[in-house]
Amino acid sequence: MPDSVTLYTNPQSRGQIARWMLEEIGEPYETVVLGYDGAMKTPEYLAINPMGKVPAIRHRGRVVTETAAICAYLAGAFPQAHLAPPAPERGDYYRWLFFAAGPVEAAFSNRAMGWAPPPEREMMFGYGTYDRAMAVLEGAVAGRRFIAGEHFSAADVYVGSIIDFMMRFGLLDAREAFTAYIEPLRERAAYRRAQETSEAAAP
């Protein structure tokens, strides 16, 4: 199918986010599962993603990498799924999608490694401190069903996935705002299908 998407992924990776996004779109897609045993570093895959990591997608002859970019791209490529707000209303959509992909990802990655920038160097890091980044994220979802308006969007797929991951692995306190935001997302049919598919493919 010329309009089909090929997803390059691993069940234990951020490819789960891209899979959830594809399940929300509801169109058929192909999956190529790559192991961490060197399959991501073959010349064939490095031609797709020179970083040698997943996820990546191929669609209409183009390759898209970086999970937030994949979510944003798919929302635009499949407008019938209504996973992006109308163009004039995308301020919060872009803001929180890329806030989660930048400052939040960096903050929790450093936290997971047990490292934090010393106070005198906080200004050199996009997130400042872990506590500050998480406080902003909490404020973004507090009292909201969806992060970018009145409707579910690709921003919820990405932000929801990051919060879901951090809470499951103890990198984020189960604050009321986070729990109230993520629990309904975990009940979405597309989220559950993505989880079940990845669990079935896990070694």
CORQUI-V298135 format. One record per pair of residues at least 6 apart in sequence whose ideal C-beta (glycine too) atoms are under 8 Angstrom apart, sorted by the first residue. I is the first residue (numbers start at 0). J is the second residue. D is the distance in Angstrom with one decimal. If there is no record, write none. Layout:
BEGIN
((I | J | D) (I | J | D))
END
This chain:
BEGIN
((0 | 27 | 6.9) (1 | 59 | 7.2) (2 | 26 | 7.6) (2 | 58 | 7.7) (2 | 59 | 6.9) (3 | 26 | 7.5) (3 | 27 | 6.0) (3 | 28 | 6.1) (3 | 29 | 6.2) (3 | 58 | 7.8) (4 | 21 | 6.3) (4 | 26 | 7.4) (4 | 28 | 4.3) (4 | 29 | 7.2) (4 | 56 | 5.4) (4 | 57 | 7.2) (4 | 58 | 4.8) (4 | 73 | 7.4) (5 | 28 | 7.0) (5 | 29 | 4.6) (5 | 30 | 7.7) (5 | 31 | 6.3) (5 | 56 | 6.4) (5 | 57 | 4.4) (5 | 58 | 7.5) (6 | 14 | 6.8) (6 | 17 | 5.8) (6 | 18 | 6.4) (6 | 21 | 6.3) (6 | 28 | 5.8) (6 | 29 | 7.0) (6 | 30 | 5.1) (6 | 31 | 7.0) (6 | 54 | 6.3) (6 | 55 | 7.9) (6 | 56 | 5.5) (7 | 14 | 7.4) (7 | 31 | 4.9) (7 | 33 | 6.1) (7 | 44 | 7.1) (7 | 47 | 6.5) (7 | 48 | 7.3) (7 | 53 | 5.3) (7 | 54 | 6.1) (7 | 55 | 4.5) (7 | 56 | 7.1) (7 | 57 | 7.7) (8 | 14 | 2.9) (8 | 15 | 7.6) (8 | 17 | 6.5) (8 | 18 | 6.4) (8 | 30 | 6.4) (8 | 31 | 7.3) (8 | 32 | 6.3) (8 | 33 | 7.2) (8 | 53 | 5.0) (8 | 54 | 4.8) (9 | 32 | 6.3) (9 | 33 | 5.7) (9 | 34 | 6.8) (9 | 35 | 6.7) (9 | 39 | 7.9) (9 | 53 | 5.3) (10 | 32 | 7.1) (10 | 197 | 4.2) (10 | 198 | 7.2) (10 | 200 | 4.6) (10 | 201 | 4.2) (10 | 202 | 7.8) (11 | 201 | 6.5) (12 | 52 | 7.8) (12 | 53 | 5.1) (12 | 54 | 6.7) (13 | 53 | 7.4) (13 | 54 | 6.1) (13 | 66 | 4.8) (13 | 160 | 7.8) (14 | 53 | 4.8) (14 | 54 | 3.7) (14 | 66 | 8.0) (14 | 197 | 7.9) (15 | 160 | 7.0) (15 | 193 | 6.3) (15 | 194 | 7.6) (15 | 197 | 5.3) (16 | 54 | 7.4) (16 | 66 | 5.0) (16 | 69 | 7.8) (16 | 70 | 6.9) (16 | 156 | 6.5) (16 | 157 | 6.2) (16 | 160 | 4.3) (17 | 54 | 4.2) (17 | 56 | 6.5) (17 | 66 | 6.0) (17 | 69 | 4.9) (17 | 70 | 7.2) (17 | 73 | 7.9) (18 | 30 | 7.8) (18 | 54 | 7.9) (18 | 193 | 4.4) (18 | 196 | 6.5) (18 | 197 | 6.4) (19 | 156 | 5.5) (19 | 160 | 6.6) (19 | 189 | 6.1) (19 | 190 | 5.6) (19 | 193 | 4.1) (20 | 69 | 6.8) (20 | 70 | 5.0) (20 | 73 | 5.3) (20 | 74 | 7.8) (20 | 82 | 7.5) (20 | 153 | 6.3) (20 | 156 | 4.9) (21 | 28 | 4.9) (21 | 73 | 6.9) (21 | 193 | 7.9) (22 | 188 | 7.9) (22 | 189 | 3.7) (22 | 190 | 7.5) (22 | 192 | 4.8) (22 | 193 | 4.8) (23 | 80 | 6.4) (23 | 82 | 6.1) (23 | 151 | 7.9) (23 | 153 | 7.9) (23 | 156 | 6.4) (23 | 187 | 7.7) (23 | 189 | 4.4) (24 | 73 | 6.1) (24 | 77 | 4.7) (24 | 80 | 4.6) (24 | 82 | 7.0) (25 | 80 | 6.5) (25 | 189 | 7.7) (26 | 77 | 6.4) (30 | 200 | 7.9) (32 | 200 | 5.8) (33 | 39 | 5.1) (33 | 44 | 6.4) (33 | 53 | 5.9) (34 | 202 | 7.9) (38 | 44 | 6.7) (39 | 48 | 7.9) (39 | 51 | 4.8) (39 | 52 | 6.1) (39 | 53 | 6.4) (40 | 51 | 4.8) (44 | 51 | 6.9) (45 | 51 | 5.7) (47 | 55 | 5.4) (47 | 57 | 7.0) (47 | 62 | 5.5) (48 | 55 | 4.5) (48 | 62 | 7.2) (48 | 64 | 4.9) (50 | 64 | 6.9) (54 | 64 | 7.5) (54 | 66 | 6.1) (54 | 69 | 6.3) (55 | 62 | 6.0) (55 | 63 | 6.9) (55 | 64 | 4.6) (55 | 69 | 7.8) (56 | 62 | 7.2) (56 | 63 | 5.2) (56 | 69 | 5.5) (56 | 72 | 7.6) (56 | 73 | 7.5) (58 | 72 | 7.7) (58 | 73 | 7.9) (58 | 76 | 6.3) (59 | 76 | 7.7) (63 | 69 | 5.2) (63 | 72 | 4.8) (65 | 100 | 7.6) (66 | 100 | 7.2) (66 | 157 | 6.8) (67 | 96 | 5.6) (67 | 97 | 6.2) (67 | 99 | 7.2) (67 | 100 | 3.6) (67 | 157 | 5.4) (70 | 96 | 7.0) (70 | 153 | 4.2) (70 | 154 | 7.8) (70 | 156 | 5.5) (70 | 157 | 5.0) (71 | 83 | 7.6) (71 | 93 | 7.9) (71 | 96 | 6.4) (71 | 153 | 6.1) (73 | 82 | 7.3) (73 | 153 | 7.0) (74 | 80 | 7.3) (74 | 82 | 4.1) (74 | 83 | 3.9) (74 | 152 | 7.0) (74 | 153 | 4.1) (75 | 83 | 6.4) (81 | 150 | 7.0) (82 | 151 | 7.4) (82 | 152 | 5.4) (82 | 153 | 4.7) (82 | 156 | 7.6) (83 | 89 | 6.7) (83 | 92 | 6.3) (83 | 152 | 5.8) (83 | 153 | 6.0) (84 | 91 | 8.0) (84 | 92 | 5.2) (84 | 147 | 6.0) (84 | 148 | 5.4) (84 | 150 | 7.1) (84 | 152 | 6.2) (88 | 148 | 6.3) (89 | 147 | 7.6) (91 | 146 | 6.8) (91 | 147 | 4.3) (91 | 148 | 6.5) (91 | 154 | 7.5) (92 | 147 | 4.0) (92 | 148 | 7.4) (92 | 152 | 5.8) (92 | 153 | 7.6) (92 | 154 | 5.0) (95 | 139 | 5.5) (95 | 146 | 4.9) (95 | 147 | 6.3) (95 | 154 | 5.3) (95 | 158 | 5.7) (96 | 147 | 7.8) (96 | 153 | 6.9) (96 | 154 | 4.4) (96 | 157 | 5.5) (96 | 158 | 7.0) (98 | 135 | 7.3) (98 | 136 | 7.5) (98 | 139 | 7.4) (99 | 136 | 7.3) (99 | 157 | 5.7) (99 | 158 | 4.7) (99 | 161 | 5.0) (100 | 157 | 6.8) (101 | 125 | 5.7) (101 | 126 | 7.8) (102 | 125 | 4.9) (102 | 126 | 3.7) (102 | 127 | 7.9) (102 | 132 | 5.0) (102 | 135 | 7.8) (103 | 126 | 7.1) (103 | 132 | 5.6) (103 | 133 | 7.8) (103 | 136 | 5.8) (103 | 161 | 5.9) (104 | 161 | 6.9) (105 | 124 | 6.9) (105 | 125 | 6.2) (105 | 126 | 5.4) (106 | 126 | 4.1) (106 | 128 | 7.7) (106 | 129 | 4.6) (106 | 132 | 4.2) (106 | 133 | 7.1) (107 | 129 | 7.3) (107 | 161 | 7.6) (107 | 165 | 5.4) (107 | 170 | 5.1) (107 | 171 | 7.2) (109 | 115 | 6.4) (109 | 116 | 7.7) (109 | 129 | 7.2) (110 | 129 | 5.0) (110 | 170 | 5.9) (111 | 168 | 7.7) (111 | 170 | 5.9) (115 | 128 | 7.0) (115 | 129 | 6.4) (116 | 123 | 6.9) (116 | 124 | 5.1) (116 | 128 | 7.5) (121 | 127 | 5.0) (121 | 128 | 5.9) (126 | 132 | 4.1) (133 | 171 | 6.6) (136 | 158 | 7.8) (136 | 162 | 7.4) (137 | 174 | 5.9) (137 | 176 | 4.9) (137 | 177 | 6.6) (138 | 176 | 7.9) (139 | 146 | 6.0) (139 | 158 | 7.6) (140 | 146 | 5.9) (140 | 158 | 7.3) (140 | 162 | 7.4) (140 | 176 | 5.5) (140 | 177 | 6.6) (140 | 179 | 7.9) (140 | 180 | 4.0) (141 | 176 | 4.0) (142 | 176 | 7.4) (143 | 180 | 6.8) (144 | 180 | 7.7) (144 | 183 | 6.9) (145 | 151 | 5.4) (145 | 152 | 6.6) (145 | 154 | 8.0) (145 | 155 | 5.5) (146 | 152 | 7.7) (146 | 154 | 5.2) (146 | 155 | 5.7) (146 | 158 | 5.3) (146 | 180 | 7.7) (147 | 154 | 4.5) (147 | 155 | 7.3) (151 | 187 | 7.8) (155 | 184 | 6.4) (159 | 180 | 7.2) (159 | 181 | 5.9) (159 | 184 | 4.3) (162 | 171 | 6.7) (162 | 177 | 5.5) (162 | 180 | 6.8) (162 | 181 | 5.2) (163 | 181 | 5.5) (163 | 184 | 7.3) (163 | 185 | 6.9) (164 | 170 | 7.7) (165 | 171 | 3.6) (166 | 173 | 5.9) (166 | 177 | 6.5) (166 | 178 | 7.9) (166 | 181 | 6.8) (171 | 177 | 6.5) (184 | 190 | 6.1) (185 | 191 | 7.8))
END
